Amino acid sequence: MSQLWKPSKESIDNSRLMDFAQSAEVLYKVALPNYDAIHKWSVDSPEEFWSHASSHLGLRCEVGDHVLATGEKLQESVFFPDGSINIAENLLKRNDDTEAIIWANELGNVSKLTWSELNDQVSLLQQAMIDLGVESGDCVAAWMPNSPETISVMIAAASIGAVFTSTSPDFGPTGLLDRFTQVGPKVLFATDGYFYGGKWFSCLEKLDEVESGLPNLELTVVVPYELAGRSKDDHAVVESRLLWQEFIRPYHPKPVDFPHHDFNHPWYVLYSSGTTGKPKCIVHRSGGVLLKHMVEHGLQCDMRPGDRVFYYSTAGWMMWNWLVSALASEATVILYDGSPFHPSPTALFDLADELSITLFGVSAKYIDACAKAEISPKETHNLASIRTICSTGSTLVAESFDYVYEKIKGDVHLQSMSGGTDLCGCLVAGDPTGPVQRGEIQKPALGLRIEILNESGEQLGHNEQGELVCSSPFPSMPISFLNDESGERYQAAYFDRYEGKWHQGDFAEWTPAGGIIIHGRSDATLNPGGVRIGTAEIYAVVDSLPEINESIAISQRWNSDNRVVLFVVLSEGYELDDELKEKVKLELRRRASPKHVPSIIKSVIDLPKTRSGKLSELAVKAIVEGNPVRNTEALANPKALDYFKDIEELQ
């Protein structure tokens, strides 16, 4: 792999990571000259590392007498077991007239919320929730767009110890109830609708069905979409529901109260994608998740106070939670609501220039889509403010690294990272003081001892593919799954595969530079002739062909073996004839291996994706093998599954 970017000595010396290392050297008398040394210290001396990280990065908490309490099992480890924290106190460190949140949508509306205005809004919501009877441990849910109000609701709920959960408004009632019925919210904040791709989608007609499915619900607060544009119009009560302004009208801003709760008190519930069954409700802890985010932000992304941090997301993806935590680093959070390609394919790059974004976060699929659209922001935009481009959601292939540096910006830290909703953070991430190698995630995340194992649990070396695991405790391990009192489902999800180690379910390999390549989900790996192949290896080749827009590959049981079946969505103006099929096979054989060559190639109109944009190989595999997809509501486009039914060659 070739080197694409190397930081200057000045940027290394001035990075927050090296400042952290220097302060640790003074306190702990350890030599930490580079990332690898810092990482080794972080996993060899976890109590010193996480204690120093919490104080150095400004986490406001009472740490108690112990940093780490270990148990017989890895999942029983607890950081700061006798500590306490208030999340709102950490997200509202400032209370001045500088910008805390900037919101924009696809219609071109832009509004700004200062730190003092954010404090006031949280204060009003805190008072209203308390008067409603919301207490520590109650659930507050949001069916909301990516707006400042959604953030304010989350902070206000956390301020009183309530557990927050959210989905994006494109979820229908069935998908929403699959999630919210499990958590039983006491109050629901719901938008009246949203814009996407230039179209208005109303949510009001769905509210009756949603409310009837939530027996513990005491109040629904309707937040008109235009309010996100800072409309100050008064609104009246709608039937038994309250509109946002009516909910907060009786109150006047005052200092937000910050009562401390247990450091590991629940902060929010996130959900697994749920395409193979009802989504798992993952209960995340307060202090542990925030500390993990602050380490990733400050040390791995070099995020600084006053930075302008953007990640394209909805309130239904964990990257929204990751983004909101940037407030604890005193950065300005940039929100965008709507289609990233509306009104033009350059909409997000327009936003980056207009708002001087410093960290520009998107999915790997978005970068691939920009390459397919043949846009070249480097030629049409300034983008001088951007220091870091983050990518996650799926594998960022080598060709996408080329595209970023050739067509977007040449002097930027491209930080591909991988983790998941399970830990609400990263297992492998960036190093702002080290070079970016083409096609690689730079390093294992700080504080996590990452290993790649074969099926027998033996550690693998360079260029050997296996299962990605973490063998050390880390503070954002979930508390539990809801409705799993025995802990059996939690144990089975992460710890049964390799005893004493967190099994993430990613198929990966080490590189000679100490980086990591993710080859896809291990439950979606292909097994022709008994050889495991990551799907990302196929997509890297096939999706680079101009004739093909995107592809999905599955392993199908066939004649006592497995065969690779490839489905492609063709670019406009092309057809899947024998010549194109042979080209695909030839390129896979030449650029990957003969094992990567599919037995069958079929064209379809669309590919099923989760609501965070990930391809759903398991859903396609289920359809092809005649099995039901139990939860199509987890998909953004469930009708795409129809294209995979009754294909004669697959029967």
Secondary structure by P-SEA (a helix, b strand, c coil): ccccccccaaaaaacaaaaaaaaaaaacccccccaaaaaaaaaacaaaaaaaaaaaacccccccccccccccccccccccccbbbbaaaaaaccccccccbbbbcccbbbbbbcaaaaaaaaaaaaaaaaaacccccbbbbbcccccaaaaaaaaaaaaabbbbbbbcccccaaaaaaccccccccbbbbbcccccccbbbbcccaaaaaaaacccccbbbbbbcccccccccccccccccccccccccccccccbbbbbccccccccccccccccccccbbbbbaaaaaaaaaaaacccccccccbbbbbbcccccaaaaaaaacccccbbbbbbcccccccccaaaaaaaaaacccbbbbcaaaaaaaaaaccccccccccccccbbbbccccccaaaaaaaaacccccccbbbbbbccccccccbbbbcccccccccccccccccbbbbbccccccccccbbbbbbbccccccccccccccccaaaaaaacccccccccccccccccccccbbbbccccccbbbcccbbbbaaaaaaccccccccccbbbbbbbcccbbbbbbbbbccccccccaaaaaaaaaaaaaaccccccccbbbbccbbbbcccccccaaaaaaaaacccccccccccccccccccccccccc
